[in-house]
Amino acid sequence: MSKQDGSGPVTQELLRCWLAARSIGRGLPLPVHDQSALRVDTESTNEVRRYVYTGPSPEIRELALSISTPRVFIKMCGHGDQLLDLVSPGWELQPSGYFMTRDGSDDAEPVLPSGYRLELVTEDHTRVARIFAADGDLAASGYAVEYDGVFVYDRIITEDAHQRRGLGRALMAALGSTQCSKGAQRLLVATAAGRTLYATLGWTVLSPFSTVVIP
């Protein structure tokens, strides 16, 4: 099937690069191989660790049976019903995500509405973009990490009072302008609502991205 229909395969190497860039941006440990999964030991208030799979695997069933505590997440490239079929009772499906990619060859210039200003900061592998309103309030923010052949967007947020003004589009364009390697593949994981916005910006779905956790 085609990538556009959201069922295209995601290789473990691509998944590893995305997870590594995401970890760098969030100050987390780099992912490690754990059988056929990639594991990130997040050790945060809301999450102890996450296991990420490229698709359905019998290992997921074994892993789910070995876990009885909350705050351990199992994530998989694939549909939610596929993941639920592999885990034991007690696991709860989280809102769907979408693993997406985009070609960076036709970037547009960031255009801000009147009264807004953009702040763009580069810190090692990470580029941080913030858009401020005329009164100084933070209106939108996000960052991207360029690492190991990928350019990963993360935590792209437009505050409620400033939505539907093109700030998300401007933020994405500003971050894209900082990409150094033309060969780096652009990646992100979008929510269902975010998927709609990113689709208008030329992003396509590589795969649904599903999550379960014991509540």
N, C-alpha and C positions, 0 to 999 in steps of 0.2 A: 504494500500500500504506500501511498505518497506521504511525504512529511506533512503536507498541508492538512491531511485529514487527522493528524494528531496521533497516528499509530506507528510512526517511523521509529526504528530502533535507536537507542542511545547507548553508545559504547561505554565500557567501564572507564576507559581512559578519559573520555570527554567528561563523564560524571566526576571523576577524580579531580580534574582540572577545575571544574566549576566549584566543587566543594572546597578545594584548597584556596581558591580566590575568595570565596565567601568567608572562610575561616580567617583569612588574613584581614579582611575588612572588618570583621566582628571581634577580632582579638581572641580567637579560639584556636585550639590545637589543630594542626593539619590532620586530614583524614588518614587512616591506616587501613590496610587490607585485613579483613576478618572473614576468612573463608571466601565466599563469593560476594560478600558485602563490603562496603566502605563504612568504617565506623569513625564517628567524631565524638570524643569524650568532652562534651560541653561543660558539664559540672556547674550549671547555672541554677538559679532559683527555680526556674520553670522546667528545666530539662537536665537530666543526668547525662544521657548520651543519645545518639541517633545512629541507626543502621540504615544504610541506603543501598537499594538494589536497582540494577538496570531493568529488571522485569520480574515476572512471576518466577519463583524458585521454590523447590521443596524445602530448602533451608529455612525459608521464612516460617513454615509451619513448626519446624523444630525449635527455632529461635523463640517464637511466640509462646510455645509451651514452657520454655525455660525461664520466662519472665513473669513475675507475679506482682510487681510493684509499679506505681505510676511514674511518670516523668521519663520513661524510656520510649522513644519514638521509633517506629519502623516505617520507612518511606520507600516508595517503589515507583519507578516509571511504568505507568499503566493505569487502568481504570480502577476506581474504588471498589467495585464489586469483585474484581479479580483479587485484590488484596484481602478483602474480607473473607473470601473463600479459603484463604490460606492460614488465617489466624484462628485461635481458639475463642470460645465465648468469653466475653468480658472486655474485649478490645473494642474501641469506639472509633469509627471513621471520622476524620476531620474534614473541613471544607476542602474541596478540590483545588489543586493548583495545576499550572501548565508550564512545562519546560519549553522555552521559546528561544529562537535565534533570529538574527537579522544580518543582512549584508550591510556593511558600513560604507559602501562606495558612493552612495548618493546622499550624504549627509546635508541637511539644511542648516542654515545659520540660526542660532537661538534668537527668537523675537519675543521681547517682553512687552506686555501691555503698559500703557502710560502709568507712571507712579511706582513701578516696581524696579528693583535693582538686583543684579546677580553678583554673588560672591563665589569664586571658584578657587579652591586651594588644592595643591598637590602635595601629598605626604608619602614619600617612598612609592609603593605600588598603588596607593589609594588616591583617588581624586574625589573631593567632597564639593558638592554644589549646594548653595543655599540661595533662595530668592526671598527678599524682604519687601514688605509693603511700605508705603510712604510713611506710615506711623512707626516703622521699625519692627513691627511684628514679623515673625518668621512665617512666610506664606507657603513655602514648599522647600523640600530638601531631599537629598539622596546622595548616593556615592557609587563609584565604580572602581573595580580593581583589575589591573592588567597584570597577568601572571601566567607563566608557563603556556603561552599560546592562546589564552582566552582573555576576553574583556567582559567582566561580569558586572551587571547593574544590580543594585540591591537597595532595599528600604527607600524606594521612591514614594514620597508622600506629599500630597497637596492638602493643606488644612481645609476643613469644611467651608469656612467663610470665603475661601479664595478659589474654589473649584469652578470649572467650566469657563476659565479665562485663558486657557492655553498655557498655563504654567508648567504642567506636566510635560508637554511637548517641548517647551523651551528648556526645561531641566535636562531632559534626555539629550537634546541637541548639544547643550553645553558640555555635558559629560562626554559625549561622543567625540567632540572636538579635541579632547585631550588624549585620545588613543594614539599611541606611538607606532605600533606595528600594524601595518595594513593587513597582515596575514592573521592577526588575532581574531578568533571567532567570538562574536558577541552572543552572550547568553544571559538569561534571567529566568526566574520562576515567578509567574504571575498568579494573582488571584483570579477568580472568575470575572470580577469587575475590571481588573487591570488588563486582562486578556483583550477585552474589547478595545481599550485605549491603544494598547500596543499594536493590535492588528491594523489600526488606522495609520500607524507609523511605519508599517512595512514588516512587522515581526510575524513569523509563522510558528506554529506549534510543532515541536519535535515529538512530544509525548505528553499525555496527561501525567500528573505527578500526585500520587496519593499517599495519605498518611494515616496511621492508626496509633492509638495510645490507650493505655488502661487509665480511665479517669479516676 
